[in-house]
Amino acid sequence: MAALAGLLEALGRIEAERPGKPCSLAKLSKQAGLPMSALRRQLTLLEEAGLVALTLDDGGVTGTIELSPTGRQLLGH
C-alpha cells in the first residue's frame, strides 16, 4: 500500500508542475524510482481502483497516465 501511495504522490507532484498535461510512463517511472514492469503492475491496481487514467500506445510499451477526478480528490488537488 505504501508503494501505491508513493506512486500517487509522485503523479500528483508531476501534475502540479504541469497542470492539464498527462505524464509519460517513462517520466513517472523515473520520478518514482521504479522499473517499468513494477510501475505497470502498480498502475493497473490504481486504474482498477479508479484513481488514475492510463492510456497505452500501440503495443502497450509506452503511454501516458493522469490522475482521475477521484485520484485528484484523494490527493486534495
DRENDO-1510 file (C-alpha; in Angstrom, 1 decimal, always signed):
<recs>
REC; n; res; u; v; w
REC; 1; MET; +0.0; +0.0; +0.0 .
REC; 2; ALA; +2.8; +2.4; +0.8 .
REC; 3; ALA; +4.3; +1.9; -2.7 .
REC; 4; LEU; +0.9; +2.7; -4.3 .
REC; 5; ALA; +0.5; +5.8; -2.1 .
REC; 6; GLY; +4.1; +6.9; -3.1 .
REC; 7; LEU; +3.2; +6.5; -6.7 .
REC; 8; LEU; +0.1; +8.6; -6.4 .
REC; 9; GLU; +2.1; +11.3; -4.6 .
REC; 10; ALA; +4.7; +11.3; -7.4 .
REC; 11; LEU; +2.0; +11.6; -10.0 .
REC; 12; GLY; +0.4; +14.4; -8.0 .
REC; 13; ARG; +3.7; +16.3; -7.9 .
REC; 14; ILE; +4.1; +15.9; -11.7 .
REC; 15; GLU; +0.6; +17.1; -12.4 .
REC; 16; ALA; +1.1; +20.1; -10.1 .
REC; 17; GLU; +4.2; +21.0; -12.2 .
REC; 18; ARG; +2.4; +20.5; -15.5 .
REC; 19; PRO; -1.4; +21.1; -14.9 .
REC; 20; GLY; -3.7; +19.6; -17.6 .
REC; 21; LYS; -1.0; +17.6; -19.2 .
REC; 22; PRO; -0.8; +13.8; -18.9 .
REC; 23; CYS; +2.5; +12.3; -17.7 .
REC; 24; SER; +4.5; +9.8; -19.7 .
REC; 25; LEU; +5.1; +6.4; -18.1 .
REC; 26; ALA; +8.8; +6.9; -18.6 .
REC; 27; LYS; +8.7; +10.2; -16.6 .
REC; 28; LEU; +6.7; +8.6; -13.8 .
REC; 29; SER; +9.0; +5.6; -13.7 .
REC; 30; LYS; +12.0; +7.8; -13.2 .
REC; 31; GLN; +10.3; +10.1; -10.6 .
REC; 32; ALA; +9.1; +7.1; -8.6 .
REC; 33; GLY; +12.3; +5.2; -9.0 .
REC; 34; LEU; +10.5; +2.1; -10.3 .
REC; 35; PRO; +11.4; -0.2; -13.2 .
REC; 36; MET; +8.7; -0.1; -15.9 .
REC; 37; SER; +7.5; -3.6; -15.1 .
REC; 38; ALA; +6.8; -2.8; -11.4 .
REC; 39; LEU; +5.3; +0.6; -12.4 .
REC; 40; ARG; +2.8; -1.1; -14.8 .
REC; 41; ARG; +1.7; -3.6; -12.2 .
REC; 42; GLN; +1.0; -0.8; -9.7 .
REC; 43; LEU; -0.7; +1.4; -12.2 .
REC; 44; THR; -3.0; -1.5; -13.1 .
REC; 45; LEU; -4.1; -1.6; -9.4 .
REC; 46; LEU; -4.6; +2.1; -9.3 .
REC; 47; GLU; -6.6; +2.1; -12.5 .
REC; 48; GLU; -8.8; -0.7; -11.3 .
REC; 49; ALA; -9.4; +1.4; -8.1 .
REC; 50; GLY; -10.5; +4.3; -10.3 .
REC; 51; LEU; -7.6; +6.6; -9.1 .
REC; 52; VAL; -5.8; +7.0; -12.4 .
REC; 53; ALA; -6.5; +7.0; -16.1 .
REC; 54; LEU; -3.9; +5.0; -18.1 .
REC; 55; THR; -3.6; +5.3; -21.9 .
REC; 56; LEU; -1.2; +2.9; -23.7 .
REC; 57; ASP; +0.2; +3.5; -27.1 .
REC; 58; ASP; +0.4; +0.8; -29.8 .
REC; 59; GLY; +2.0; -2.4; -28.4 .
REC; 60; GLY; +1.4; -1.2; -24.8 .
REC; 61; VAL; +5.0; -0.3; -24.4 .
REC; 62; THR; +4.6; +3.5; -23.9 .
REC; 63; GLY; +1.7; +5.6; -22.8 .
REC; 64; THR; +0.5; +8.4; -20.5 .
REC; 65; ILE; -1.0; +8.5; -17.1 .
REC; 66; GLU; -3.0; +11.1; -15.2 .
REC; 67; LEU; -5.0; +11.2; -12.0 .
REC; 68; SER; -8.7; +10.6; -12.3 .
REC; 69; PRO; -11.1; +13.0; -10.7 .
REC; 70; THR; -11.3; +10.6; -7.7 .
REC; 71; GLY; -7.5; +10.5; -7.5 .
REC; 72; ARG; -7.3; +14.3; -7.6 .
REC; 73; GLN; -9.9; +14.5; -4.8 .
REC; 74; LEU; -8.0; +11.9; -2.7 .
REC; 75; LEU; -4.8; +14.0; -3.0 .
REC; 76; GLY; -6.7; +17.3; -2.5 .
REC; 77; HIS; -5.9; +18.7; -5.9 .
</recs>
